[in-house]
Amino acid sequence: MTKVFARFMKDESGATAIEYGLIAALIAVAAITAMGLVGNGLKNTFDEVQTELNS
């Protein structure tokens, strides 16, 4: 039983998959945040252009 437990503790193949998943999630959150900020900036710019064109 101790050999099985020791082998389980040394096995790190699942750990790398989890790490890659966490990195991908972090990149996705950063990308969504950046796109949201850029989108809000573009909306404000186009709103200003529209206001100037209407007046």
CHARMM-style PDB file with segment names, atoms N, HN, CA, C and O in Angstrom:
ATOM      1  N   MET     1       0.818  -1.194   0.000  1.00  0.00      PROA
ATOM      2  CA  MET     1       0.000   0.000   0.000  1.00  0.00      PROA
ATOM      3  C   MET     1       0.864   1.261   0.000  1.00  0.00      PROA
ATOM      4  O   MET     1       0.525   2.243  -0.661  1.00  0.00      PROA
ATOM      5  N   THR     2       1.962   1.240   0.727  1.00  0.00      PROA
ATOM      6  HN  THR     2       2.237   0.442   1.264  1.00  0.00      PROA
ATOM      7  CA  THR     2       2.831   2.411   0.778  1.00  0.00      PROA
ATOM      8  C   THR     2       3.509   2.649  -0.567  1.00  0.00      PROA
ATOM      9  O   THR     2       3.780   3.795  -0.926  1.00  0.00      PROA
ATOM     10  N   LYS     3       3.790   1.572  -1.323  1.00  0.00      PROA
ATOM     11  HN  LYS     3       3.570   0.641  -1.031  1.00  0.00      PROA
ATOM     12  CA  LYS     3       4.392   1.735  -2.645  1.00  0.00      PROA
ATOM     13  C   LYS     3       3.421   2.418  -3.602  1.00  0.00      PROA
ATOM     14  O   LYS     3       3.820   3.252  -4.414  1.00  0.00      PROA
ATOM     15  N   VAL     4       2.156   2.060  -3.501  1.00  0.00      PROA
ATOM     16  HN  VAL     4       1.832   1.382  -2.842  1.00  0.00      PROA
ATOM     17  CA  VAL     4       1.144   2.680  -4.360  1.00  0.00      PROA
ATOM     18  C   VAL     4       1.022   4.161  -4.019  1.00  0.00      PROA
ATOM     19  O   VAL     4       0.948   5.003  -4.915  1.00  0.00      PROA
ATOM     20  N   PHE     5       1.001   4.476  -2.743  1.00  0.00      PROA
ATOM     21  HN  PHE     5       1.062   3.792  -2.016  1.00  0.00      PROA
ATOM     22  CA  PHE     5       0.895   5.868  -2.301  1.00  0.00      PROA
ATOM     23  C   PHE     5       2.131   6.666  -2.717  1.00  0.00      PROA
ATOM     24  O   PHE     5       2.006   7.805  -3.165  1.00  0.00      PROA
ATOM     25  N   ALA     6       3.305   6.088  -2.575  1.00  0.00      PROA
ATOM     26  HN  ALA     6       3.407   5.163  -2.210  1.00  0.00      PROA
ATOM     27  CA  ALA     6       4.544   6.763  -2.956  1.00  0.00      PROA
ATOM     28  C   ALA     6       4.577   7.013  -4.464  1.00  0.00      PROA
ATOM     29  O   ALA     6       4.998   8.080  -4.910  1.00  0.00      PROA
ATOM     30  N   ARG     7       4.139   6.038  -5.237  1.00  0.00      PROA
ATOM     31  HN  ARG     7       3.797   5.171  -4.874  1.00  0.00      PROA
ATOM     32  CA  ARG     7       4.105   6.204  -6.690  1.00  0.00      PROA
ATOM     33  C   ARG     7       3.094   7.288  -7.080  1.00  0.00      PROA
ATOM     34  O   ARG     7       3.335   8.063  -8.005  1.00  0.00      PROA
ATOM     35  N   PHE     8       1.965   7.336  -6.371  1.00  0.00      PROA
ATOM     36  HN  PHE     8       1.769   6.706  -5.619  1.00  0.00      PROA
ATOM     37  CA  PHE     8       0.957   8.356  -6.620  1.00  0.00      PROA
ATOM     38  C   PHE     8       1.502   9.751  -6.315  1.00  0.00      PROA
ATOM     39  O   PHE     8       1.218  10.696  -7.051  1.00  0.00      PROA
ATOM     40  N   MET     9       2.261   9.887  -5.266  1.00  0.00      PROA
ATOM     41  HN  MET     9       2.491   9.119  -4.668  1.00  0.00      PROA
ATOM     42  CA  MET     9       2.816  11.185  -4.874  1.00  0.00      PROA
ATOM     43  C   MET     9       3.898  11.661  -5.847  1.00  0.00      PROA
ATOM     44  O   MET     9       4.080  12.865  -6.029  1.00  0.00      PROA
ATOM     45  N   LYS    10       4.608  10.731  -6.467  1.00  0.00      PROA
ATOM     46  HN  LYS    10       4.459   9.753  -6.319  1.00  0.00      PROA
ATOM     47  CA  LYS    10       5.666  11.098  -7.418  1.00  0.00      PROA
ATOM     48  C   LYS    10       5.126  11.407  -8.806  1.00  0.00      PROA
ATOM     49  O   LYS    10       5.801  12.064  -9.599  1.00  0.00      PROA
ATOM     50  N   ASP    11       3.918  10.943  -9.111  1.00  0.00      PROA
ATOM     51  HN  ASP    11       3.370  10.410  -8.467  1.00  0.00      PROA
ATOM     52  CA  ASP    11       3.330  11.154 -10.435  1.00  0.00      PROA
ATOM     53  C   ASP    11       2.896  12.608 -10.579  1.00  0.00      PROA
ATOM     54  O   ASP    11       2.011  13.070  -9.858  1.00  0.00      PROA
ATOM     55  N   GLU    12       3.518  13.328 -11.511  1.00  0.00      PROA
ATOM     56  HN  GLU    12       4.236  12.952 -12.096  1.00  0.00      PROA
ATOM     57  CA  GLU    12       3.202  14.743 -11.720  1.00  0.00      PROA
ATOM     58  C   GLU    12       2.608  15.007 -13.104  1.00  0.00      PROA
ATOM     59  O   GLU    12       2.561  16.156 -13.544  1.00  0.00      PROA
ATOM     60  N   SER    13       2.164  13.976 -13.785  1.00  0.00      PROA
ATOM     61  HN  SER    13       2.202  13.043 -13.428  1.00  0.00      PROA
ATOM     62  CA  SER    13       1.660  14.173 -15.140  1.00  0.00      PROA
ATOM     63  C   SER    13       0.378  14.995 -15.149  1.00  0.00      PROA
ATOM     64  O   SER    13       0.170  15.774 -16.079  1.00  0.00      PROA
ATOM     65  N   GLY    14      -0.477  14.854 -14.162  1.00  0.00      PROA
ATOM     66  HN  GLY    14      -0.308  14.221 -13.407  1.00  0.00      PROA
ATOM     67  CA  GLY    14      -1.699  15.646 -14.098  1.00  0.00      PROA
ATOM     68  C   GLY    14      -1.435  17.083 -13.689  1.00  0.00      PROA
ATOM     69  O   GLY    14      -2.196  17.980 -14.050  1.00  0.00      PROA
ATOM     70  N   ALA    15      -0.373  17.309 -12.945  1.00  0.00      PROA
ATOM     71  HN  ALA    15       0.245  16.580 -12.652  1.00  0.00      PROA
ATOM     72  CA  ALA    15      -0.069  18.655 -12.462  1.00  0.00      PROA
ATOM     73  C   ALA    15       0.246  19.601 -13.618  1.00  0.00      PROA
ATOM     74  O   ALA    15      -0.160  20.763 -13.587  1.00  0.00      PROA
ATOM     75  N   THR    16       0.951  19.131 -14.621  1.00  0.00      PROA
ATOM     76  HN  THR    16       1.280  18.187 -14.646  1.00  0.00      PROA
ATOM     77  CA  THR    16       1.280  20.014 -15.735  1.00  0.00      PROA
ATOM     78  C   THR    16       0.028  20.387 -16.528  1.00  0.00      PROA
ATOM     79  O   THR    16      -0.093  21.516 -17.004  1.00  0.00      PROA
ATOM     80  N   ALA    17      -0.897  19.448 -16.670  1.00  0.00      PROA
ATOM     81  HN  ALA    17      -0.799  18.531 -16.283  1.00  0.00      PROA
ATOM     82  CA  ALA    17      -2.144  19.747 -17.378  1.00  0.00      PROA
ATOM     83  C   ALA    17      -2.940  20.804 -16.618  1.00  0.00      PROA
ATOM     84  O   ALA    17      -3.518  21.704 -17.229  1.00  0.00      PROA
ATOM     85  N   ILE    18      -2.973  20.702 -15.311  1.00  0.00      PROA
ATOM     86  HN  ILE    18      -2.503  19.971 -14.816  1.00  0.00      PROA
ATOM     87  CA  ILE    18      -3.677  21.688 -14.498  1.00  0.00      PROA
ATOM     88  C   ILE    18      -2.995  23.046 -14.610  1.00  0.00      PROA
ATOM     89  O   ILE    18      -3.669  24.071 -14.713  1.00  0.00      PROA
ATOM     90  N   GLU    19      -1.685  23.062 -14.592  1.00  0.00      PROA
ATOM     91  HN  GLU    19      -1.138  22.229 -14.509  1.00  0.00      PROA
ATOM     92  CA  GLU    19      -0.951  24.320 -14.722  1.00  0.00      PROA
ATOM     93  C   GLU    19      -1.228  24.976 -16.067  1.00  0.00      PROA
ATOM     94  O   GLU    19      -1.443  26.186 -16.131  1.00  0.00      PROA
ATOM     95  N   TYR    20      -1.228  24.199 -17.135  1.00  0.00      PROA
ATOM     96  HN  TYR    20      -1.054  23.216 -17.084  1.00  0.00      PROA
ATOM     97  CA  TYR    20      -1.525  24.757 -18.450  1.00  0.00      PROA
ATOM     98  C   TYR    20      -2.961  25.292 -18.495  1.00  0.00      PROA
ATOM     99  O   TYR    20      -3.225  26.327 -19.106  1.00  0.00      PROA
ATOM    100  N   GLY    21      -3.860  24.596 -17.861  1.00  0.00      PROA
ATOM    101  HN  GLY    21      -3.646  23.755 -17.365  1.00  0.00      PROA
ATOM    102  CA  GLY    21      -5.248  25.059 -17.798  1.00  0.00      PROA
ATOM    103  C   GLY    21      -5.372  26.377 -17.050  1.00  0.00      PROA
ATOM    104  O   GLY    21      -6.113  27.262 -17.476  1.00  0.00      PROA
ATOM    105  N   LEU    22      -4.659  26.516 -15.945  1.00  0.00      PROA
ATOM    106  HN  LEU    22      -4.057  25.797 -15.598  1.00  0.00      PROA
ATOM    107  CA  LEU    22      -4.687  27.765 -15.187  1.00  0.00      PROA
ATOM    108  C   LEU    22      -4.069  28.914 -15.973  1.00  0.00      PROA
ATOM    109  O   LEU    22      -4.575  30.035 -15.937  1.00  0.00      PROA
ATOM    110  N   ILE    23      -2.983  28.642 -16.680  1.00  0.00      PROA
ATOM    111  HN  ILE    23      -2.572  27.731 -16.709  1.00  0.00      PROA
ATOM    112  CA  ILE    23      -2.356  29.672 -17.504  1.00  0.00      PROA
ATOM    113  C   ILE    23      -3.308  30.103 -18.619  1.00  0.00      PROA
ATOM    114  O   ILE    23      -3.444  31.296 -18.890  1.00  0.00      PROA
ATOM    115  N   ALA    24      -3.958  29.153 -19.258  1.00  0.00      PROA
ATOM    116  HN  ALA    24      -3.847  28.183 -19.038  1.00  0.00      PROA
ATOM    117  CA  ALA    24      -4.907  29.486 -20.326  1.00  0.00      PROA
ATOM    118  C   ALA    24      -6.070  30.305 -19.785  1.00  0.00      PROA
ATOM    119  O   ALA    24      -6.523  31.242 -20.443  1.00  0.00      PROA
ATOM    120  N   ALA    25      -6.557  29.969 -18.605  1.00  0.00      PROA
ATOM    121  HN  ALA    25      -6.189  29.208 -18.070  1.00  0.00      PROA
ATOM    122  CA  ALA    25      -7.651  30.730 -18.001  1.00  0.00      PROA
ATOM    123  C   ALA    25      -7.211  32.153 -17.670  1.00  0.00      PROA
ATOM    124  O   ALA    25      -7.970  33.101 -17.874  1.00  0.00      PROA
ATOM    125  N   LEU    26      -6.001  32.305 -17.165  1.00  0.00      PROA
ATOM    126  HN  LEU    26      -5.385  31.536 -17.000  1.00  0.00      PROA
ATOM    127  CA  LEU    26      -5.480  33.629 -16.844  1.00  0.00      PROA
ATOM    128  C   LEU    26      -5.337  34.479 -18.107  1.00  0.00      PROA
ATOM    129  O   LEU    26      -5.683  35.661 -18.101  1.00  0.00      PROA
ATOM    130  N   ILE    27      -4.833  33.891 -19.178  1.00  0.00      PROA
ATOM    131  HN  ILE    27      -4.551  32.931 -19.182  1.00  0.00      PROA
ATOM    132  CA  ILE    27      -4.696  34.614 -20.440  1.00  0.00      PROA
ATOM    133  C   ILE    27      -6.074  35.009 -20.976  1.00  0.00      PROA
ATOM    134  O   ILE    27      -6.247  36.110 -21.498  1.00  0.00      PROA
ATOM    135  N   ALA    28      -7.043  34.121 -20.847  1.00  0.00      PROA
ATOM    136  HN  ALA    28      -6.903  33.226 -20.423  1.00  0.00      PROA
ATOM    137  CA  ALA    28      -8.394  34.424 -21.323  1.00  0.00      PROA
ATOM    138  C   ALA    28      -8.999  35.587 -20.543  1.00  0.00      PROA
ATOM    139  O   ALA    28      -9.617  36.470 -21.138  1.00  0.00      PROA
ATOM    140  N   VAL    29      -8.833  35.601 -19.233  1.00  0.00      PROA
ATOM    141  HN  VAL    29      -8.331  34.883 -18.749  1.00  0.00      PROA
ATOM    142  CA  VAL    29      -9.367  36.691 -18.417  1.00  0.00      PROA
ATOM    143  C   VAL    29      -8.692  38.008 -18.793  1.00  0.00      PROA
ATOM    144  O   VAL    29      -9.358  39.037 -18.909  1.00  0.00      PROA
ATOM    145  N   ALA    30      -7.382  37.978 -18.983  1.00  0.00      PROA
ATOM    146  HN  ALA    30      -6.842  37.142 -18.889  1.00  0.00      PROA
ATOM    147  CA  ALA    30      -6.663  39.190 -19.376  1.00  0.00      PROA
ATOM    148  C   ALA    30      -7.132  39.679 -20.749  1.00  0.00      PROA
ATOM    149  O   ALA    30      -7.306  40.882 -20.946  1.00  0.00      PROA
ATOM    150  N   ALA    31      -7.336  38.775 -21.683  1.00  0.00      PROA
ATOM    151  HN  ALA    31      -7.196  37.799 -21.522  1.00  0.00      PROA
ATOM    152  CA  ALA    31      -7.780  39.162 -23.023  1.00  0.00      PROA
ATOM    153  C   ALA    31      -9.188  39.746 -22.995  1.00  0.00      PROA
ATOM    154  O   ALA    31      -9.461  40.740 -23.668  1.00  0.00      PROA
ATOM    155  N   ILE    32     -10.076  39.139 -22.224  1.00  0.00      PROA
ATOM    156  HN  ILE    32      -9.854  38.331 -21.677  1.00  0.00      PROA
ATOM    157  CA  ILE    32     -11.448  39.649 -22.122  1.00  0.00      PROA
ATOM    158  C   ILE    32     -11.450  41.039 -21.501  1.00  0.00      PROA
ATOM    159  O   ILE    32     -12.178  41.922 -21.955  1.00  0.00      PROA
ATOM    160  N   THR    33     -10.645  41.234 -20.474  1.00  0.00      PROA
ATOM    161  HN  THR    33     -10.054  40.516 -20.106  1.00  0.00      PROA
ATOM    162  CA  THR    33     -10.565  42.545 -19.833  1.00  0.00      PROA
ATOM    163  C   THR    33     -10.019  43.593 -20.802  1.00  0.00      PROA
ATOM    164  O   THR    33     -10.565  44.691 -20.903  1.00  0.00      PROA
ATOM    165  N   ALA    34      -8.961  43.262 -21.500  1.00  0.00      PROA
ATOM    166  HN  ALA    34      -8.517  42.370 -21.418  1.00  0.00      PROA
ATOM    167  CA  ALA    34      -8.365  44.205 -22.456  1.00  0.00      PROA
ATOM    168  C   ALA    34      -9.341  44.540 -23.573  1.00  0.00      PROA
ATOM    169  O   ALA    34      -9.467  45.704 -23.955  1.00  0.00      PROA
ATOM    170  N   MET    35     -10.025  43.545 -24.098  1.00  0.00      PROA
ATOM    171  HN  MET    35      -9.923  42.600 -23.788  1.00  0.00      PROA
ATOM    172  CA  MET    35     -10.984  43.797 -25.175  1.00  0.00      PROA
ATOM    173  C   MET    35     -12.152  44.643 -24.688  1.00  0.00      PROA
ATOM    174  O   MET    35     -12.672  45.477 -25.430  1.00  0.00      PROA
ATOM    175  N   GLY    36     -12.559  44.433 -23.461  1.00  0.00      PROA
ATOM    176  HN  GLY    36     -12.137  43.755 -22.859  1.00  0.00      PROA
ATOM    177  CA  GLY    36     -13.635  45.252 -22.900  1.00  0.00      PROA
ATOM    178  C   GLY    36     -13.217  46.706 -22.788  1.00  0.00      PROA
ATOM    179  O   GLY    36     -13.993  47.603 -23.117  1.00  0.00      PROA
ATOM    180  N   LEU    37     -11.999  46.947 -22.328  1.00  0.00      PROA
ATOM    181  HN  LEU    37     -11.369  46.219 -22.060  1.00  0.00      PROA
ATOM    182  CA  LEU    37     -11.512  48.315 -22.201  1.00  0.00      PROA
ATOM    183  C   LEU    37     -11.359  48.985 -23.566  1.00  0.00      PROA
ATOM    184  O   LEU    37     -11.726  50.148 -23.735  1.00  0.00      PROA
ATOM    185  N   VAL    38     -10.824  48.260 -24.523  1.00  0.00      PROA
ATOM    186  HN  VAL    38     -10.525  47.316 -24.386  1.00  0.00      PROA
ATOM    187  CA  VAL    38     -10.672  48.801 -25.874  1.00  0.00      PROA
ATOM    188  C   VAL    38     -12.046  49.066 -26.479  1.00  0.00      PROA
ATOM    189  O   VAL    38     -12.247  50.082 -27.143  1.00  0.00      PROA
ATOM    190  N   GLY    39     -12.980  48.166 -26.252  1.00  0.00      PROA
ATOM    191  HN  GLY    39     -12.816  47.340 -25.712  1.00  0.00      PROA
ATOM    192  CA  GLY    39     -14.338  48.338 -26.774  1.00  0.00      PROA
ATOM    193  C   GLY    39     -15.001  49.579 -26.202  1.00  0.00      PROA
ATOM    194  O   GLY    39     -15.649  50.325 -26.937  1.00  0.00      PROA
ATOM    195  N   ASN    40     -14.850  49.814 -24.899  1.00  0.00      PROA
ATOM    196  HN  ASN    40     -14.324  49.208 -24.302  1.00  0.00      PROA
ATOM    197  CA  ASN    40     -15.429  51.007 -24.282  1.00  0.00      PROA
ATOM    198  C   ASN    40     -14.787  52.273 -24.834  1.00  0.00      PROA
ATOM    199  O   ASN    40     -15.474  53.266 -25.072  1.00  0.00      PROA
ATOM    200  N   GLY    41     -13.482  52.241 -25.038  1.00  0.00      PROA
ATOM    201  HN  GLY    41     -12.924  51.434 -24.845  1.00  0.00      PROA
ATOM    202  CA  GLY    41     -12.789  53.390 -25.614  1.00  0.00      PROA
ATOM    203  C   GLY    41     -13.272  53.698 -27.024  1.00  0.00      PROA
ATOM    204  O   GLY    41     -13.475  54.859 -27.377  1.00  0.00      PROA
ATOM    205  N   LEU    42     -13.455  52.651 -27.833  1.00  0.00      PROA
ATOM    206  HN  LEU    42     -13.290  51.707 -27.547  1.00  0.00      PROA
ATOM    207  CA  LEU    42     -13.941  52.843 -29.201  1.00  0.00      PROA
ATOM    208  C   LEU    42     -15.362  53.392 -29.202  1.00  0.00      PROA
ATOM    209  O   LEU    42     -15.700  54.262 -30.005  1.00  0.00      PROA
ATOM    210  N   LYS    43     -16.182  52.882 -28.306  1.00  0.00      PROA
ATOM    211  HN  LYS    43     -15.908  52.175 -27.654  1.00  0.00      PROA
ATOM    212  CA  LYS    43     -17.558  53.368 -28.223  1.00  0.00      PROA
ATOM    213  C   LYS    43     -17.573  54.846 -27.884  1.00  0.00      PROA
ATOM    214  O   LYS    43     -18.320  55.613 -28.492  1.00  0.00      PROA
ATOM    215  N   ASN    44     -16.762  55.253 -26.927  1.00  0.00      PROA
ATOM    216  HN  ASN    44     -16.156  54.630 -26.433  1.00  0.00      PROA
ATOM    217  CA  ASN    44     -16.698  56.667 -26.561  1.00  0.00      PROA
ATOM    218  C   ASN    44     -16.220  57.518 -27.728  1.00  0.00      PROA
ATOM    219  O   ASN    44     -16.741  58.610 -27.956  1.00  0.00      PROA
ATOM    220  N   THR    45     -15.245  57.033 -28.457  1.00  0.00      PROA
ATOM    221  HN  THR    45     -14.822  56.146 -28.272  1.00  0.00      PROA
ATOM    222  CA  THR    45     -14.726  57.771 -29.614  1.00  0.00      PROA
ATOM    223  C   THR    45     -15.800  57.938 -30.685  1.00  0.00      PROA
ATOM    224  O   THR    45     -15.986  59.034 -31.213  1.00  0.00      PROA
ATOM    225  N   PHE    46     -16.502  56.863 -31.004  1.00  0.00      PROA
ATOM    226  HN  PHE    46     -16.351  55.972 -30.574  1.00  0.00      PROA
ATOM    227  CA  PHE    46     -17.549  56.946 -32.023  1.00  0.00      PROA
ATOM    228  C   PHE    46     -18.718  57.795 -31.546  1.00  0.00      PROA
ATOM    229  O   PHE    46     -19.343  58.479 -32.357  1.00  0.00      PROA
ATOM    230  N   ASP    47     -19.031  57.773 -30.257  1.00  0.00      PROA
ATOM    231  HN  ASP    47     -18.524  57.218 -29.598  1.00  0.00      PROA
ATOM    232  CA  ASP    47     -20.080  58.643 -29.722  1.00  0.00      PROA
ATOM    233  C   ASP    47     -19.701  60.112 -29.879  1.00  0.00      PROA
ATOM    234  O   ASP    47     -20.543  60.943 -30.219  1.00  0.00      PROA
ATOM    235  N   GLU    48     -18.434  60.427 -29.631  1.00  0.00      PROA
ATOM    236  HN  GLU    48     -17.750  59.752 -29.355  1.00  0.00      PROA
ATOM    237  CA  GLU    48     -17.964  61.811 -29.803  1.00  0.00      PROA
ATOM    238  C   GLU    48     -18.030  62.234 -31.270  1.00  0.00      PROA
ATOM    239  O   GLU    48     -18.435  63.356 -31.575  1.00  0.00      PROA
ATOM    240  N   VAL    49     -17.637  61.349 -32.171  1.00  0.00      PROA
ATOM    241  HN  VAL    49     -17.308  60.438 -31.924  1.00  0.00      PROA
ATOM    242  CA  VAL    49     -17.701  61.653 -33.605  1.00  0.00      PROA
ATOM    243  C   VAL    49     -19.155  61.874 -34.027  1.00  0.00      PROA
ATOM    244  O   VAL    49     -19.455  62.803 -34.777  1.00  0.00      PROA
ATOM    245  N   GLN    50     -20.034  61.036 -33.552  1.00  0.00      PROA
ATOM    246  HN  GLN    50     -19.791  60.281 -32.943  1.00  0.00      PROA
ATOM    247  CA  GLN    50     -21.449  61.168 -33.892  1.00  0.00      PROA
ATOM    248  C   GLN    50     -22.008  62.493 -33.379  1.00  0.00      PROA
ATOM    249  O   GLN    50     -22.761  63.168 -34.082  1.00  0.00      PROA
ATOM    250  N   THR    51     -21.644  62.855 -32.176  1.00  0.00      PROA
ATOM    251  HN  THR    51     -21.033  62.307 -31.606  1.00  0.00      PROA
ATOM    252  CA  THR    51     -22.102  64.119 -31.605  1.00  0.00      PROA
ATOM    253  C   THR    51     -21.607  65.305 -32.430  1.00  0.00      PROA
ATOM    254  O   THR    51     -22.363  66.240 -32.690  1.00  0.00      PROA
ATOM    255  N   GLU    52     -20.348  65.269 -32.839  1.00  0.00      PROA
ATOM    256  HN  GLU    52     -19.733  64.509 -32.628  1.00  0.00      PROA
ATOM    257  CA  GLU    52     -19.800  66.354 -33.650  1.00  0.00      PROA
ATOM    258  C   GLU    52     -20.462  66.413 -35.029  1.00  0.00      PROA
ATOM    259  O   GLU    52     -20.699  67.502 -35.553  1.00  0.00      PROA
ATOM    260  N   LEU    53     -20.755  65.280 -35.606  1.00  0.00      PROA
ATOM    261  HN  LEU    53     -20.563  64.396 -35.181  1.00  0.00      PROA
ATOM    262  CA  LEU    53     -21.377  65.262 -36.926  1.00  0.00      PROA
ATOM    263  C   LEU    53     -22.823  65.757 -36.857  1.00  0.00      PROA
ATOM    264  O   LEU    53     -23.306  66.391 -37.794  1.00  0.00      PROA
ATOM    265  N   ASN    54     -23.506  65.473 -35.765  1.00  0.00      PROA
ATOM    266  HN  ASN    54     -23.114  64.957 -35.003  1.00  0.00      PROA
ATOM    267  CA  ASN    54     -24.902  65.888 -35.619  1.00  0.00      PROA
ATOM    268  C   ASN    54     -25.033  67.386 -35.313  1.00  0.00      PROA
ATOM    269  O   ASN    54     -26.087  67.972 -35.558  1.00  0.00      PROA
ATOM    270  N   SER    55     -23.994  67.998 -34.792  1.00  0.00      PROA
ATOM    271  HN  SER    55     -23.137  67.522 -34.594  1.00  0.00      PROA
ATOM    272  CA  SER    55     -24.114  69.415 -34.440  1.00  0.00      PROA
ATOM    273  C   SER    55     -23.555  70.344 -35.492  1.00  0.00      PROA
ATOM    274  OT1 SER    55     -23.592  71.563 -35.322  1.00  0.00      PROA
TER     275      SER     55
END
